[in-house]
Amino acid sequence: MREFVPKPKQVLLLIILLLGTVAIGVRSQAATAVPQAPASGLYEIYLPVAGKNFTPGDVGSGEKQIYAYSDAAVLQPNSALLPLLTAQKPLLCQAKAAPQTWTLNQALQNGWNYLSQQIGAANAAGFRAAPEVDSAGKAQMFAMSALADNRPDGALAGLLQAYTLNPQSPITLVNAAGIFATLNMPNEGLALLDAAEALPGPMETPMGIPGEELAANNRGYALLLLGQWAAAENVLRPLAESNTELSEARRNMSLALLCQDKDDEAMYFYRLGARRMMWDKAEYGEEIEGIRPPIDLTLERSAGELFTLPPLGVMHTPGQAQTVWEHTNELINDNIARDQELNELIEANTDLRNNRPLPGPITLARFSNIYITAMRAGNEPDILALYEAAAAQETVITTLQDEQTAEYEALFEEYPEWDAFTAACRSTVTGHLSVWLTEYFQFEDMLAAYTEAKYAAMTGTAANLGDDLNHEFVSLNIEHEMQTDLAWRVHMLNNYAATTAIRWAYCEGIQETAQTESADPVFTWAAKCPAQLTRNKLGVNLIPEILQVRANCEVFEIEINGPTWITVFGQVSIDMKNKTATIFAGGKLQSPPGTLQMALNDGFYITLSENGVSDLGMKASSSVDVGVGPFVGVIDGDSVELGVAGAVEYWNTPPSP
């Protein structure tokens, strides 16, 4: 077996693709983005929704930047994740095929025989003679287009054809082995991997990923399908413990361990394999709540809205307490009514979302991640500190009120005569209110700081949603969450106003009228995917006539424009429930002068799972200038380097709203 040398860890700029609607289909024309020259000065790259500041003159060292959708994944906490994984042992810890030994030629022929069964012998023969796949490069790009269009049979045909036209390419055998495993033909895959090892010369490095790493992953995955868990672990462990960009290897390692009842370590590698580049979270700090990376690495939240705590009005004298008590009672009732109204609106929104066509997995995962991130903004360390300060001040006030109650009750024994008692009572209650108001105003200031920061973070997160109903759902839930914070203050004031009013009346104090405020909050919803989140658009054409990939803040779109042979292959003719296939395309991305320039081994990847494209990402040189406006690039099919990695896919592990 070829050995790979783990690469030194790079300090990578991590920019996350949190994308919207997935649209995969055949169209007659491809939209063309109009290139614009990048602006000068400080850049923030959002591809499309997250970024870090950098000065173009400070980069250009040749390091790569990874843009990977999966790096924004929100994970279950370990306490919930482990039972989900172990429950899947009966399903996943089963061999999918019996071991057999094939020669290279036998394995290749098995592949063509399989394809003939799927599409017919005449179609299989016609495909091999088609001009659309008359070069190895074209055949590879056909394979990628087929996989992007949910046609793994077509991907296998393209790779087998590429090998026929270029039999000295070990990476083509490695890639075909990955598709063979996806099609539950692991023995054929192992035969191809053995043949690839025997070929001379180094393997290609699609997207900078060594072919030896792809080979190790695909061998481990094939062994998993044969039920050889320990052998798979031995192959996968060196790769899974390295700095590889193959999250597939870590997921496969997880299953190899799970099926040997090494559950804790299996969960550990599952978590590492859930993200492509941010698996080593220690480099960037601890995850919040143990379920997601630090937000500033995964979201661009500059479009958050300002929230101002509305004026409420308080009693400045004990005589005004009755008015404030009545007023806050009304506010509590208003809050309850608004809660009910919001619940009805949320339920109606949920019905509308449930009754429309089910979106693709990227849309579902993106919506889930955005929703969870928005609703847990209060748990982010800086915002949590503001909450804890307000809560601590509430404790101070509660302690103060207990002390004041003890002082008030002591008056009954200290002043047995009624006139003396009422005079002392009025003096004591007046003094108590003055002290209480000092502490209350501090609490109100702390609450204002907390709610302002929290609302900005929540709405800044919601701004990353472009779908109308999804944006409305999250915005309504944000407002509902804020109502709880506003009720906190109202209940605190209501409680003390009631106590003061009752005591003041018992003291025979003079009643006064307080000036109250409506206290109606203004919740400004964040804009849907505003300009600062959409100013950079991605367009990549893989042979302009065949495959286009475009992305911005709210849309990820793949257009398959042919060749016509692609429709001969059925979409997902096998059960993809517990597997994924990722195809990497790296090459010289060419573009007009002044726009995006990408070097060799730049490129992108697409992951196919049960319901279609479930992940995608891009790699670009750190010297790339991405300013305002769209940009577009073209990869020449004959110069592209292709890689395929198969992997296990667990079910029901992502969280959902």
MILO-929004 format. One line per 2 residues: number of its first residue (from 0); their letters; for each residue x, y, z of C-alpha. Coordinates in Angstrom, 2 decimals, always signed. Each point is the difference from the previous one (the first is absolute). Example, Ala and Ser with C-alpha at 12.3 -4.5 7.8 and 13.67 -1.06 7.14 Angstrom:
0> AS> +12.30,-4.50,+7.80 | +1.37,+3.44,-0.66
% end
This chain:
0> MR> +0.00,+0.00,+0.00 | +1.27,+3.45,-0.84
2> EF> +0.77,+2.11,+3.00 | -0.92,+3.61,+0.42
4> VP> +1.84,+2.60,+2.03 | -2.29,+2.19,+2.08
6> KP> +0.22,+3.61,-1.07 | +1.02,+2.68,+2.48
8> KQ> -2.96,+1.85,+1.35 | -0.72,+3.20,-1.85
10> VL> -1.45,+3.08,+1.57 | -3.03,+0.27,-2.20
12> LL> -2.55,+2.74,-0.42 | -3.28,-1.77,+0.63
14> II> -2.99,+1.40,-1.73 | -3.17,-1.99,+0.14
16> LL> -2.49,-0.64,-2.75 | -3.41,+0.20,+1.64
18> LG> -2.12,-0.14,-3.08 | -3.65,+0.14,-0.80
20> TV> -2.13,-1.73,-2.60 | +1.40,-2.98,-1.85
22> AI> -1.06,-0.23,-3.64 | +1.33,-2.84,-2.11
24> GV> -1.38,-0.43,-3.49 | +0.63,+0.09,-3.71
26> RS> -0.20,+3.39,-1.64 | +0.58,+1.11,-3.54
28> QA> +1.96,+3.14,+0.77 | +2.46,+0.83,+2.74
30> AT> -0.15,+3.39,+1.67 | +3.23,+1.95,-0.30
32> AV> +1.20,+2.26,+2.79 | +1.42,+3.37,-0.99
34> PQ> +3.54,+0.26,+1.38 | +1.05,+3.13,+1.85
36> AP> +3.42,+1.06,+1.18 | +0.58,-0.35,+3.73
38> AS> +0.08,+3.05,+2.19 | +3.20,+1.04,+1.73
40> GL> +0.85,+0.22,+3.67 | -1.33,-2.19,+2.77
42> YE> -2.06,-2.98,-1.08 | -2.60,-2.06,+1.75
44> IY> -0.61,-3.24,-1.84 | -3.44,-1.49,+0.39
46> LP> -0.42,-3.13,-2.07 | -2.70,+0.64,+0.43
48> VA> -0.78,+0.82,+3.61 | +3.06,-0.01,+2.22
50> GK> +3.31,+1.71,-0.12 | +3.14,+1.31,+1.56
52> NF> +1.71,+3.28,-0.65 | +3.27,-0.13,-1.86
54> TP> +2.15,+2.41,-1.94 | +0.83,-1.30,-3.48
56> GD> +3.63,+1.03,+0.33 | +0.40,-2.14,+3.11
58> VG> -1.03,-3.24,-1.65 | +1.10,-1.75,-3.14
60> SG> +2.27,-2.43,+1.84 | -1.45,-2.85,-2.00
62> EK> -2.01,-1.40,+2.87 | -3.45,-1.17,-0.87
64> QI> -3.29,+1.23,+1.31 | -2.76,-2.52,+0.51
66> YA> -3.64,+0.92,-0.36 | -2.05,-2.97,+1.20
68> YS> -3.70,-0.08,+0.70 | +0.30,-2.88,+2.45
70> DA> +2.27,+2.02,+2.29 | -3.08,+1.84,+1.26
72> AV> -1.62,-3.21,+1.21 | -1.75,+0.12,+3.36
74> LQ> +0.56,-3.29,+1.80 | -1.93,-1.79,+2.68
76> PN> +1.56,+0.17,+3.48 | +1.83,-3.21,+0.92
78> SA> -2.72,-1.09,+2.41 | -2.52,-0.07,-2.85
80> LL> +2.37,-1.03,-2.77 | +1.33,-3.23,+1.49
82> PL> -3.41,-1.72,+0.28 | -0.78,+1.02,-3.59
84> LT> +3.20,-1.61,-1.25 | -0.19,-3.19,+2.02
86> AQ> -3.63,-0.52,-1.02 | +1.17,-0.32,-3.59
88> KP> +2.26,-3.00,+0.56 | -2.60,-2.58,-1.13
90> LL> -0.42,+1.88,-3.27 | +3.54,+1.10,-0.78
92> CQ> +2.09,-2.79,+1.49 | -0.92,-2.47,-2.69
94> AK> +2.09,-1.11,-2.95 | -1.46,+1.15,-3.31
96> AA> +1.92,-2.54,-2.07 | +1.97,-3.24,+0.41
98> PQ> +3.78,+0.15,-0.62 | +1.09,-1.01,-3.50
100> TW> +3.25,+0.40,-1.90 | -0.06,+1.54,-3.45
102> TL> +2.73,+0.91,-2.44 | +0.01,+3.53,-1.39
104> NQ> -1.48,-1.11,-3.32 | -2.69,-2.03,+1.72
106> AL> -0.94,+2.93,+2.22 | -0.20,+2.38,-2.96
108> QN> -2.13,-2.47,-1.94 | -2.27,-0.42,+3.03
110> GW> -0.49,+3.74,-0.07 | -0.99,+0.08,-3.67
112> NY> -2.26,-3.01,+0.51 | -1.72,+1.79,+2.86
114> LS> -0.49,+3.10,-2.15 | -1.37,-2.09,-2.86
116> QQ> -2.57,-1.41,+2.39 | -0.96,+3.48,+1.11
118> IG> -0.25,+1.81,-3.33 | +0.10,-2.80,-2.57
120> AA> +2.91,-1.40,-1.98 | -0.67,+2.21,-3.02
122> NA> +0.03,+3.16,+2.09 | +3.17,-1.10,+1.78
124> AG> +1.73,-0.58,-3.33 | -1.31,+3.27,-1.39
126> FR> +1.27,+1.89,+3.00 | +3.52,-1.35,-0.41
128> AA> +0.03,+1.27,-3.62 | -1.58,+3.41,+0.74
130> PE> +1.99,+3.14,-0.91 | -0.99,+1.54,+3.36
132> VD> +2.39,-2.46,+1.70 | +2.67,-0.47,-2.67
134> SA> +2.80,+1.22,+2.28 | +0.94,-0.88,+3.54
136> GK> -0.62,+3.57,+1.09 | -3.47,+0.12,-1.50
138> AQ> -0.84,-3.38,+1.50 | +1.07,+1.22,+3.46
140> MF> -2.14,+3.10,-0.29 | -2.91,-2.16,-1.12
142> AM> +0.50,-2.01,+3.18 | -0.13,+3.13,+2.14
144> SA> -3.05,+1.32,-1.80 | -1.75,-3.34,+0.43
146> LA> +0.72,-0.12,+3.72 | -1.16,+3.60,+0.46
148> DN> -3.23,-1.02,-1.73 | -0.60,-2.99,+2.32
150> RP> +1.18,-2.57,-2.54 | +2.76,-2.14,+1.57
152> DG> -0.36,-2.56,-2.82 | +0.92,+2.75,-2.44
154> AL> +2.95,+0.94,+2.19 | +1.27,-3.58,-0.14
156> AG> -0.40,-0.09,-3.78 | +1.92,+3.23,-0.38
158> LL> +2.88,-1.20,+2.18 | +0.22,-3.40,-1.69
160> QA> +0.09,+1.79,-3.34 | +2.71,+2.37,+1.29
162> YT> +2.12,-2.99,+1.02 | -0.52,-1.63,-3.40
164> LN> +1.36,+3.14,-1.66 | +2.82,+0.51,+2.53
166> PQ> +0.92,-3.36,+1.60 | +3.16,+1.38,+1.60
168> SP> -1.96,+2.26,+2.37 | -0.05,-1.45,+3.54
170> IT> -2.33,+2.74,+1.29 | -2.66,-1.06,-2.48
172> LV> +0.07,-3.51,+1.47 | -0.19,+1.45,+3.51
174> NA> -3.01,+2.10,-0.97 | -1.78,-2.88,-1.71
176> AG> +0.63,-2.08,+3.14 | -1.83,+2.62,+2.04
178> IF> -3.02,-0.18,-2.30 | +0.11,-3.80,-0.04
180> AT> -0.24,+0.03,+3.80 | -2.90,+2.45,-0.15
182> LN> -1.76,-2.49,-2.31 | +0.56,-2.81,+2.56
184> MP> +2.75,-1.60,-2.12 | +2.93,+0.22,+2.46
186> NE> +1.89,-3.00,-1.41 | +0.26,+1.68,-3.38
188> GL> +1.15,+3.14,+1.76 | +2.78,-1.85,+1.83
190> AL> +1.19,-1.53,-3.27 | +0.30,+3.48,-1.53
192> LD> +1.82,+1.34,+3.06 | +2.53,-2.84,-0.17
194> AA> +0.57,+0.77,-3.67 | +0.44,+3.70,+0.75
196> EA> +2.76,-0.79,+2.51 | +1.85,-1.98,-2.63
198> LP> +0.12,+2.85,-2.51 | +3.22,+2.06,-0.02
200> GP> +0.23,+3.67,+0.82 | -1.72,+2.25,+2.52
202> ME> -3.75,+0.44,+0.12 | -1.75,+3.25,-0.80
204> TP> -1.15,+2.32,+2.78 | -3.49,+1.28,-0.82
206> MG> -0.70,+3.16,+2.00 | +3.38,-0.63,+1.62
208> IP> -1.18,-3.27,+1.58 | +2.62,-2.72,-0.56
210> GE> -1.29,-2.89,-2.06 | +1.54,-2.35,+2.57
212> EL> -2.41,+1.42,+2.60 | -2.95,-0.59,-2.31
214> AA> +1.21,-3.54,-0.59 | +0.31,-0.72,+3.74
216> NN> -3.48,+1.37,+0.66 | -1.58,-1.98,-2.82
218> RG> +1.79,-3.19,+1.10 | -1.22,+0.46,+3.56
220> YA> -3.53,+0.65,-1.22 | +0.05,-3.14,-2.17
222> LL> +1.15,-2.04,+3.00 | -2.90,+1.40,+2.02
224> LL> -2.43,-1.21,-2.64 | +1.56,-3.46,+0.33
226> GQ> -0.51,+0.09,+3.77 | +3.75,-0.02,+0.71
228> WA> -0.11,+2.59,+2.77 | +3.46,-0.51,+1.51
230> AA> +1.70,-0.04,-3.40 | -1.83,+3.19,-0.92
232> EN> +1.16,+1.63,+3.24 | +3.62,-0.90,-0.71
234> VL> -0.20,+1.58,-3.45 | -1.93,+3.09,+1.08
236> RP> +1.57,+0.91,+3.35 | +3.24,+1.59,-1.31
238> LA> -2.06,+2.08,-2.42 | -2.79,+0.90,+2.44
240> ES> +2.54,+1.13,+2.62 | +1.91,+2.17,-2.49
242> NT> -0.79,+3.51,-1.24 | -1.79,-1.33,-3.06
244> EL> -2.77,+1.98,-1.61 | -1.94,-3.24,-0.50
246> SE> -2.78,+0.15,+2.55 | -1.17,-3.20,-1.68
248> AR> +2.93,-1.88,+1.56 | -1.00,+1.11,+3.49
250> RN> -3.62,-1.04,-0.52 | +1.11,-3.37,-1.34
252> MS> +2.33,-0.39,+2.97 | -2.94,+0.71,+2.27
254> LA> -1.96,-2.91,-1.44 | +3.00,-2.36,+0.16
256> LL> +0.23,+0.76,+3.72 | -3.75,-0.07,+0.65
258> CQ> -0.26,-3.50,-1.46 | +2.72,-1.15,+2.42
260> DK> -1.91,+1.47,+2.95 | +2.54,+2.79,+0.47
262> DD> -2.88,+2.40,+0.43 | +1.65,+3.01,+1.63
264> EA> +2.79,+0.13,-2.55 | -2.54,-0.53,-2.78
266> MY> -1.91,+3.07,+1.20 | +3.24,+1.98,+0.13
268> FY> +0.83,-0.75,-3.63 | -3.59,+0.60,-1.05
270> RL> +0.22,+3.52,+1.40 | +3.31,+0.57,-1.79
272> GA> -1.47,-1.34,-3.22 | -3.06,+2.22,+0.09
274> RR> +2.09,+2.92,-1.27 | +2.60,+0.14,-2.71
276> MM> +2.40,+2.68,+1.21 | -1.13,+1.00,+3.48
278> WD> +0.43,-3.44,+1.50 | +2.91,+1.24,+2.12
280> KA> -2.09,+2.44,+1.98 | +2.64,+0.36,+2.73
282> EY> +1.96,+2.25,-2.35 | -2.89,+2.44,-0.05
284> GE> -1.32,-0.30,+3.54 | -2.60,-2.16,+1.69
286> EI> -3.32,-0.59,-1.68 | -2.98,+1.80,+1.47
288> EG> -2.12,-2.51,+1.94 | +2.13,-2.72,-1.59
290> IR> -2.12,+0.03,-3.16 | +1.44,+2.63,-2.37
292> PP> +3.13,+1.99,-0.72 | +0.42,+3.62,+1.07
294> ID> -2.57,+2.05,-1.90 | +2.44,+2.53,-1.41
296> LT> +1.61,-2.82,-1.99 | -3.23,-1.21,-1.55
298> LE> -2.31,+2.96,-0.55 | +0.10,+3.56,-1.25
300> RS> -2.37,+1.83,+2.35 | +0.56,+3.65,-0.86
302> AG> -3.63,+0.38,-1.10 | -1.43,-0.32,+3.51
304> EL> -2.60,+2.52,+1.14 | +0.02,+2.34,+2.99
306> FT> -2.40,-0.56,+2.88 | -0.72,+2.62,+2.63
308> LP> -1.63,-0.94,+3.28 | -3.29,+1.95,-0.01
310> PL> -0.72,+2.44,+2.86 | -2.19,-1.51,+2.68
312> GV> -0.53,+2.61,+2.70 | +0.46,-0.63,+3.72
314> MH> -1.38,+1.27,+3.29 | +2.19,+2.78,+1.37
316> TP> -2.00,+0.17,+3.21 | -1.87,-2.73,+1.88
318> GQ> -3.28,+1.77,-0.77 | +0.52,-0.73,-3.71
320> AQ> +0.44,-3.74,+0.52 | -3.70,-0.81,-0.43
322> TV> -0.04,+1.58,-3.46 | +3.16,-1.84,-1.04
324> WE> -1.36,-3.27,+1.38 | -3.15,+0.32,-2.10
326> HT> +1.98,+1.09,-3.05 | +2.42,-2.93,+0.18
328> NE> -2.94,-2.40,+0.45 | -1.29,+1.27,-3.34
330> LI> +3.44,-0.42,-1.55 | +0.18,-3.59,+1.23
332> ND> -3.36,-0.72,-1.60 | +1.16,+1.70,-3.20
334> NI> +3.13,-2.14,+0.03 | -2.04,-3.18,+0.38
336> AR> -2.26,+1.04,-2.87 | +2.98,+0.80,-2.22
338> DQ> +1.55,-3.37,+0.86 | -3.19,-1.71,-1.10
340> EL> -0.07,+2.04,-3.19 | +3.63,-0.87,-0.77
342> NE> -0.66,-3.69,+0.66 | -2.85,+0.09,-2.50
344> LI> +2.16,+1.74,-2.59 | +2.81,-2.50,+0.53
346> EA> -2.44,-2.90,-0.33 | -1.42,+1.46,-3.22
348> NT> +3.50,+0.47,-1.38 | +0.89,-3.58,+0.91
350> DL> -3.07,-1.28,-1.82 | +0.98,+1.93,-3.14
352> RN> +3.56,-1.34,+0.12 | -1.17,-3.56,+0.61
354> NR> -2.46,+0.12,-2.89 | +2.47,+1.13,-2.65
356> PL> +2.41,-2.29,-1.86 | +2.80,-1.30,+2.19
358> PG> +3.21,+1.94,-0.66 | +3.35,-1.64,-0.56
360> PI> +2.31,-1.06,+2.84 | +2.12,+3.15,-0.20
362> TL> -3.06,+2.18,+0.47 | -1.22,-2.10,+2.90
364> AR> +3.37,-0.05,+1.74 | +0.56,+3.69,-0.60
366> FS> -3.41,+0.92,+1.39 | +0.55,-2.22,+3.03
368> NI> +3.45,+1.44,+0.71 | -1.15,+3.61,-0.40
370> YI> -3.06,-0.57,+2.16 | +1.95,-1.67,+2.79
372> TA> +2.77,+2.60,-0.13 | -2.51,+2.86,+0.19
374> MR> -2.00,-1.47,+2.86 | +3.09,-0.82,+2.06
376> AG> +1.61,+3.40,-0.40 | -0.51,+0.54,+3.71
378> NE> +2.46,-2.82,+0.69 | +2.86,+1.67,-1.85
380> PD> +2.68,+0.89,+2.55 | -0.10,+3.79,-0.35
382> IL> -3.80,+0.12,+0.00 | -0.27,-2.58,+2.76
384> AL> +2.24,+2.20,+2.16 | -2.47,+2.89,-0.43
386> YE> -2.88,-2.26,+0.96 | +1.84,-1.30,+3.04
388> AA> +0.71,+3.57,+1.11 | -3.72,+0.84,-0.20
390> AA> -0.90,-3.23,+1.79 | +2.51,+0.76,+2.74
392> QE> -1.54,+3.43,+0.40 | -3.43,-1.63,+0.28
394> TV> +1.41,-2.08,+2.85 | +1.22,+3.19,+1.69
396> IT> -3.50,+1.45,-0.31 | -1.64,-3.15,+1.31
398> TL> +2.31,-0.02,+3.01 | -0.72,+3.69,+0.57
400> QD> -3.76,-0.63,-0.13 | +0.33,-2.79,+2.56
402> EQ> +1.90,+2.36,+2.30 | -2.61,+2.70,-0.47
404> TA> -2.79,-2.46,+0.79 | +1.73,-0.91,+3.26
406> EY> +0.35,+3.71,+0.89 | -3.65,+0.66,-0.85
408> EA> -1.27,-2.92,+2.07 | +2.12,+1.12,+2.97
410> LF> -1.97,+3.25,+0.11 | -3.05,-1.80,+1.36
412> EE> +1.82,-0.92,+3.21 | +2.04,+3.18,+0.21
414> YP> -3.03,+2.35,-0.32 | -3.03,-1.51,+1.74
416> EW> -1.92,+3.30,-0.12 | -1.77,+0.52,-3.35
418> DA> +0.94,+3.63,-0.62 | +3.64,-0.62,+0.80
420> FT> -0.06,-3.10,-2.21 | -1.51,+1.73,-3.04
422> AA> +2.51,+2.85,+0.22 | +2.93,-2.39,+0.27
424> CR> -1.52,-2.19,-2.71 | -0.27,+2.88,-2.48
426> ST> +3.57,+1.08,+0.74 | +1.34,-3.55,-0.35
428> VT> -1.84,-0.79,-3.24 | +1.12,+3.30,-1.51
430> GH> +3.60,-0.74,+0.91 | -0.27,-3.54,-1.30
432> LS> -1.25,+1.21,-3.39 | +2.87,+2.42,-0.38
434> VW> +2.57,-2.72,+0.66 | -1.86,-2.51,-2.22
436> LT> -0.19,+2.41,-2.94 | +3.78,+0.45,+0.04
438> EY> +0.49,-3.74,-0.40 | -2.88,-0.34,-2.49
440> FQ> +1.40,+2.64,-2.34 | +3.31,-1.88,-0.02
442> FE> -1.90,-3.15,-0.95 | -1.83,+1.85,-2.76
444> DM> +3.29,+1.26,-1.45 | +1.42,-3.52,+0.07
446> LA> -3.15,-1.41,-1.59 | +0.22,+2.63,-2.73
448> AY> +3.60,-0.95,-0.79 | -0.91,-3.69,-0.06
450> TE> -3.09,+0.32,-2.20 | +1.74,+2.37,-2.42
452> AK> +2.94,-2.37,-0.53 | -2.22,-3.06,-0.16
454> YA> -2.41,+1.50,-2.52 | +2.82,+1.18,-2.23
456> AM> +1.52,-3.49,+0.01 | -3.32,-1.73,-0.60
458> TG> -1.11,+2.25,-2.84 | +3.49,+0.03,-1.47
460> TA> -0.27,-3.78,-0.18 | -3.49,+0.11,-1.52
462> AN> +1.27,+2.34,-2.71 | +1.82,-2.97,-1.47
464> LG> -3.32,-1.53,-1.03 | -1.35,+0.86,-3.43
466> DD> -3.12,-2.16,-0.10 | -3.08,+2.05,+0.94
468> LN> -1.67,-2.60,+2.22 | +3.20,-1.13,+1.70
470> HE> +0.95,+3.62,+0.69 | -3.47,+0.70,+1.39
472> FV> +0.10,-3.10,+2.21 | +3.31,+0.93,+1.60
474> SL> -0.97,+3.68,+0.35 | -3.27,-0.91,+1.74
476> NI> +1.85,-2.29,+2.39 | +2.52,+2.75,+0.71
478> EH> -2.82,+2.36,+0.92 | -1.54,-2.69,+2.20
480> EM> +3.34,-0.48,+1.77 | +0.33,+3.75,+0.57
482> QT> -3.48,+0.16,+1.51 | +1.29,-2.26,+2.76
484> DL> +2.85,+2.42,+0.76 | -2.40,+2.94,+0.07
486> AW> -2.32,-1.88,+2.34 | +2.92,-0.45,+2.38
488> RV> +0.12,+3.72,+0.70 | -3.77,+0.44,+0.13
490> HM> -0.46,-2.80,+2.52 | +2.78,+1.37,+2.19
492> LN> -1.56,+3.46,+0.06 | -3.49,-1.41,+0.42
494> NY> +1.04,-2.04,+3.02 | +1.58,+2.92,+1.82
496> AA> -2.77,+2.43,-0.99 | -2.58,-2.39,+1.46
498> TT> +1.95,-0.39,+3.23 | +0.53,+3.75,+0.33
500> AI> -3.63,+0.84,-0.85 | -1.34,-2.45,+2.59
502> RW> +2.35,+1.24,+2.71 | -0.63,+3.65,-0.85
504> AY> -3.75,-0.51,+0.21 | +0.42,-1.73,+3.36
506> CE> +2.12,+2.95,+1.14 | -2.89,+2.33,-0.98
508> GI> +2.25,+1.78,-2.47 | -1.31,+2.52,-2.52
510> QE> -0.64,-1.42,-3.48 | +1.57,+1.70,-3.03
512> TA> -0.12,-0.51,-3.74 | +3.13,-1.25,-1.76
514> QT> +0.99,+0.80,-3.55 | +0.13,-3.31,-1.83
516> ES> +1.20,-0.94,-3.48 | -1.56,-2.29,-2.56
518> AD> +3.19,-2.10,-0.03 | -0.79,-1.28,-3.50
520> PV> +3.19,-1.55,-1.39 | +1.09,+0.59,-3.58
522> FT> +1.43,-3.12,-1.62 | +1.60,+0.80,-3.32
524> WA> +0.54,-3.20,-1.94 | +3.29,-0.47,-1.78
526> AK> -0.01,+0.34,-3.75 | +0.00,-3.23,-1.99
528> CP> +3.51,-0.55,-1.31 | +0.89,+3.70,-0.37
530> AQ> +2.59,+1.49,-2.31 | +2.98,-0.42,+2.31
532> LT> -0.65,-3.74,+0.07 | -0.46,-0.39,-3.74
534> RN> +2.67,+2.29,-1.41 | +2.25,-2.94,-0.86
536> KL> -1.41,-2.65,-2.26 | +1.63,-3.19,-1.11
538> GV> -0.23,-1.40,-3.50 | +1.96,-3.00,-1.22
540> NL> -0.50,-1.57,-3.42 | +1.30,-3.52,-0.47
542> IP> +0.04,-0.07,-3.78 | -2.60,+2.73,-0.58
544> EI> -2.25,-2.29,-2.03 | -0.28,-2.62,+2.74
546> LQ> +0.03,+1.10,+3.63 | -0.31,+3.31,+1.79
548> VR> +0.15,+0.64,+3.74 | -1.12,+3.34,+1.38
550> AN> -0.46,+1.21,+3.54 | -0.80,+3.10,+1.97
552> CE> -1.56,+0.67,+3.38 | -3.39,-1.44,-0.77
554> VF> +0.43,-2.35,-2.95 | +2.16,-2.97,-0.81
556> EI> -0.68,-1.22,-3.50 | +1.36,-2.69,-2.24
558> EI> -0.97,+0.04,-3.64 | +0.49,-3.07,-2.14
560> NG> -0.10,+1.04,-3.66 | +0.83,-3.36,-1.54
562> PT> +1.49,-2.00,-1.47 | -3.14,-1.80,-1.09
564> WI> +1.50,-3.34,+1.02 | -0.35,+0.95,+3.65
566> TV> -3.75,-0.60,-0.09 | +0.54,-3.63,-0.99
568> FG> +1.16,-0.75,+3.53 | -2.64,-0.13,+2.68
570> QV> +0.11,+2.22,+3.04 | +1.15,-1.88,+3.12
572> SI> -0.68,-3.55,-1.12 | +1.33,-1.25,+3.35
574> DM> -0.86,+0.64,+3.63 | +2.07,+3.00,+1.13
576> KN> -1.55,+0.15,+3.48 | +3.19,-0.76,+1.89
578> KT> +2.70,+1.16,-2.38 | +1.45,+3.02,-1.74
580> AT> +2.24,+0.48,-2.99 | +2.12,+3.15,-0.26
582> IF> +1.64,+1.08,-3.21 | +2.80,+2.58,+0.03
584> AG> +0.92,+2.07,-3.05 | +3.32,+1.84,+0.02
586> GK> +1.67,+1.83,-2.82 | +1.01,+3.29,-1.49
588> LQ> -3.03,+2.23,+0.34 | +0.23,+2.58,-2.75
590> SP> -1.92,+3.25,-0.06 | +0.05,+3.41,-1.68
592> PG> +2.75,+2.42,+1.09 | -0.80,+1.87,+3.18
594> TL> -2.34,-2.62,+1.40 | +0.47,-3.21,+1.95
596> QM> +3.28,-1.75,-0.79 | +0.47,-3.48,+1.40
598> AL> +3.12,-2.12,-0.17 | +0.56,-3.71,-0.60
600> ND> -1.68,-2.19,+2.62 | -2.56,+2.64,+0.74
602> GF> -3.51,-1.22,-0.61 | -3.05,-1.31,+1.79
604> YI> -1.76,-3.15,+1.13 | -3.57,-1.29,+0.02
606> TL> -1.39,-2.68,+2.31 | -2.90,-2.19,-1.08
608> SE> -2.13,-1.71,+2.67 | -3.45,-1.53,+0.21
610> NG> -1.96,+3.13,-0.97 | +2.47,+1.60,-2.38
612> VS> +2.84,+2.45,+0.52 | +0.52,+0.26,+3.76
614> DL> +3.31,+1.85,+0.21 | +2.28,+2.08,-2.13
616> GM> +3.09,+2.08,+0.45 | +2.67,+1.91,-1.84
618> KA> +3.73,+0.51,+0.30 | +1.67,+3.20,-1.20
620> SS> +3.47,+1.48,+0.20 | +0.47,+2.50,+2.79
622> SV> +1.14,+2.52,-2.60 | -3.43,+0.07,-1.61
624> DV> -1.59,+3.42,+0.10 | -3.75,-0.21,+0.34
626> GV> -1.48,+3.46,+0.14 | -3.43,+1.32,-0.82
628> GP> -2.05,-1.51,-2.75 | -0.23,-3.47,-1.49
630> FV> +2.85,-1.99,-1.43 | +0.16,-3.03,-2.22
632> GV> +2.61,-2.58,-0.87 | +0.36,-2.84,-2.45
634> ID> +1.77,-3.31,+0.52 | +1.14,-1.65,-3.20
636> GD> -1.18,-3.61,+0.14 | +3.24,-1.41,-1.42
638> SV> +2.11,+1.64,+2.71 | -2.10,-0.82,+3.03
640> EL> +1.14,-2.40,+2.71 | -2.81,-2.08,+1.43
642> GV> -0.33,-1.84,+3.31 | -2.75,-2.20,+1.47
644> AG> -0.50,-0.99,+3.63 | -2.69,-2.34,+1.27
646> AV> -1.25,+0.13,+3.59 | -2.57,-1.29,+2.41
648> EY> -2.91,+2.29,+0.88 | -1.75,-0.32,+3.34
650> WN> -3.71,+0.73,+0.11 | -1.94,+2.34,+2.27
652> TP> +3.03,+1.62,+1.60 | -0.35,+3.65,-1.12
654> PS> -2.19,+2.16,+2.25 | -3.12,+1.62,-1.40
656> P> -2.40,+2.73,+1.14
% end
